[in-house]
Each structure stands twice: as structure tokens, then as C-alpha cells.
């Protein structure tokens, strides 16, 4: 579980707990309304936090399929490995990392949306060196896509 998810869940528990305590001191009609609201918040948040990993995984798998198709058409004769960036949020934009088998020292980062795939940057796989340092060391990445 991601730390922000744990914080969000604790916050929801605190809010529903406070609503429940407040409801104890109110008359019956308001008590029922507030307890119903607290129950709805608790149940809907449980459903959301249960489904969110599945939605994120589905989005990531779709982005991987899109990127794989793009790389297949762009770099026909090459092979590669695609990895995700351990994203835990539901987003319209996904970022994926690609390492080509014939160029294992460079990691390429791609931005994938529903309609576009864009190579946004690259760096040294082992050292984390940015593009300028790689060029300075005489490493010329072979899979740079023109913008």
C-alpha cells in the first residue's frame, strides 16, 4: 500500500468516526441521517480503494500494449523490455520506461495518452546520467525519436 493511500484511509476513518460520535448526541432524525451518511462514506471509500488497483493495472496494461504496438512499427528490427513507473493513481497519462536489448545502458521514458505516444526523455540505466552527460561520455543513444 502506498503511504498516501494509508493517509487517505486514516482520514476517512477519522471523519466517519467523528460523524458517528457527533450523531450520538443528536436527536433521532438527525442521528439516522448522519449515521447513514457516515456509513455511505465508509462503504463507498472501501469500494473505491478496493477497485483502484484494478483500474490502475488495467490502464497500465493498456498503455503497455499501445507502446508495444508503437515500438513495433517504429523500431521493427529491435527488441525491448517495457516497465511501468509504479504509479498508484488513476490518471489519463501514463509514463513507461523502455530498455532496448541492443542498448541496455539507456532508459527511455515514454508518455502515453489515449491518442498520443511521446518519448519524453532518456538517461543512463546504471548511473542515472542525463542526456548531456551521456553524449559527453561518447554514448549516443540509438533510439531517439524525433519530436
Beta strands, then each sheet from edge to edge (+ up, - down):
strand 1: 80-84
strand 2: 94-100
strand 3: 103-112
strand 4: 117-124
sheet 1: 1+ 2- 3+ 4-
end
